[in-house]
Amino acid sequence: MSKQNIYDNEIFFKGYKQLRENDANYNVQLEQPAMNKLLPDVYGKTVLDLGCGCGHNCIDFIRKGATSVVGIDISEKMLEVANKEFSDKRIKYLNMSMTDISQLSWKFDVIYSSLAFHYINDFETLSKDMYALLNNGG
């Protein structure tokens, strides 16, 4: 089964960017405030952002004191924006699917994902892969 990646379709991506650039979108108004209430303190932590998109959350983690962030996304277009607009020496962006995170050699204190798990068919395997990447107490 091929990995879903509609975000590299030029027409779809252009529409997505226009939607996200409007401050009245669902993500800004509802999803991000709700997720931020649930987040642990990331100060001094290492963070993995699954489906990081354009890197908004990655840079927010750095601003909140994370020591390092790895953002992964399957979309090259998303990562182009992330590297251009939300880069920092403490952020590493990788072009990969969440289904391939078992290939990562790092451990993390926090694993985060925003509006991306619905693309995964085998959530049980993803959960096991995430658990294997967590530091003790992560």
C-alpha positions as CSV (number, residue, x, y, z in Angstrom):
1,M,0.0,0.0,0.0
2,S,1.4,3.4,-0.9
3,K,1.8,6.1,1.6
4,Q,-0.8,9.0,1.4
5,N,0.7,12.3,0.3
6,I,-1.8,14.6,-1.3
7,Y,0.1,17.6,0.1
8,D,2.7,17.5,-2.6
9,N,0.0,18.0,-5.3
10,E,0.5,21.6,-6.3
11,I,-3.2,22.5,-6.5
12,F,-4.1,20.9,-3.2
13,F,-1.1,22.4,-1.4
14,K,-1.9,25.9,-2.7
15,G,-5.4,25.6,-1.4
16,Y,-4.2,24.2,1.9
17,K,-1.7,27.1,2.4
18,Q,-4.5,29.7,1.6
19,L,-6.8,28.0,4.2
20,R,-4.0,27.9,6.9
21,E,-2.9,31.5,6.3
22,N,-6.4,32.7,7.4
23,D,-6.4,33.3,11.1
24,A,-10.0,32.2,11.3
25,N,-9.3,28.6,10.4
26,Y,-10.2,25.6,12.5
27,N,-6.6,24.8,13.4
28,V,-5.9,28.3,14.9
29,Q,-9.3,28.7,16.5
30,L,-10.0,25.3,18.0
31,E,-7.4,22.6,17.5
32,Q,-4.2,24.4,18.6
33,P,-5.6,25.9,21.8
34,A,-7.0,22.5,22.8
35,M,-3.7,20.8,22.1
36,N,-1.7,23.4,23.9
37,K,-3.8,22.8,27.1
38,L,-2.9,19.1,27.0
39,L,0.8,19.5,26.3
40,P,3.3,18.9,29.1
41,D,6.0,21.4,29.8
42,V,8.6,20.9,27.0
43,Y,11.3,23.1,28.6
44,G,14.6,21.2,28.5
45,K,13.0,18.3,26.6
46,T,13.6,16.6,23.3
47,V,10.5,16.5,21.1
48,L,9.4,14.5,18.1
49,D,6.6,16.0,16.0
50,L,4.9,13.5,13.8
51,G,3.3,15.0,10.7
52,C,4.9,18.4,11.5
53,G,3.6,20.0,8.3
54,C,5.1,23.5,7.8
55,G,6.9,23.4,11.2
56,H,4.6,25.8,13.2
57,N,4.6,23.5,16.2
58,C,8.3,22.7,16.0
59,I,9.3,26.3,16.3
60,D,6.7,26.8,19.1
61,F,8.4,23.9,21.0
62,I,11.8,25.7,20.7
63,R,10.2,28.9,21.9
64,K,8.8,27.0,24.9
65,G,12.3,25.8,25.8
66,A,12.7,22.4,24.1
67,T,16.4,21.6,23.7
68,S,15.8,19.9,20.3
69,V,12.9,19.0,18.0
70,V,12.7,16.5,15.2
71,G,9.8,17.2,12.8
72,I,8.9,14.5,10.3
73,D,6.5,14.8,7.4
74,I,5.8,12.9,4.2
75,S,5.3,16.1,2.2
76,E,8.4,17.7,0.6
77,K,6.3,20.9,0.0
78,M,5.5,21.2,3.7
79,L,9.1,20.7,4.7
80,E,10.3,23.3,2.2
81,V,8.1,25.8,4.0
82,A,9.3,24.5,7.4
83,N,13.0,24.9,6.4
84,K,12.4,28.3,5.0
85,E,10.0,29.9,7.5
86,F,10.5,27.9,10.8
87,S,14.1,26.8,10.9
88,D,16.3,26.8,13.9
89,K,19.6,25.1,14.6
90,R,17.8,23.0,17.2
91,I,15.2,21.7,14.7
92,K,15.8,18.8,12.3
93,Y,13.2,18.2,9.6
94,L,13.0,14.8,8.0
95,N,11.0,13.8,4.9
96,M,9.5,10.5,6.1
97,S,6.2,8.8,6.9
98,M,5.1,8.2,10.5
99,T,5.0,4.5,9.5
100,D,8.8,4.6,9.2
101,I,9.7,6.1,12.6
102,S,11.1,2.8,13.8
103,Q,14.1,3.8,11.6
104,L,14.9,6.7,13.8
105,S,17.9,6.3,16.1
106,W,17.1,9.0,18.6
107,K,15.0,8.9,21.8
108,F,12.6,11.6,22.9
109,D,10.9,13.0,26.0
110,V,7.8,14.1,24.2
111,I,6.1,12.8,21.0
112,Y,3.5,15.0,19.5
113,S,1.2,14.9,16.6
114,S,-1.5,17.3,15.4
115,L,-4.2,16.3,12.9
116,A,-2.1,13.5,11.4
117,F,-3.0,10.1,13.0
118,H,-6.0,9.7,10.8
119,Y,-3.7,9.0,7.8
120,I,-2.4,5.8,9.6
121,N,-4.0,2.5,8.9
122,D,-2.2,0.5,11.6
123,F,-2.3,2.7,14.8
124,E,-1.3,-0.2,17.0
125,T,2.1,-0.5,15.2
126,L,2.5,3.2,15.3
127,S,1.8,3.3,19.0
128,K,4.5,0.6,19.6
129,D,7.0,2.4,17.4
130,M,6.3,5.7,19.4
131,Y,6.7,3.9,22.7
132,A,10.1,2.5,21.6
133,L,11.3,6.0,20.8
134,L,10.5,7.5,24.3
135,N,13.1,8.1,26.9
136,N,12.3,6.6,30.4
137,G,9.6,8.8,31.8
138,G,8.7,10.2,28.4
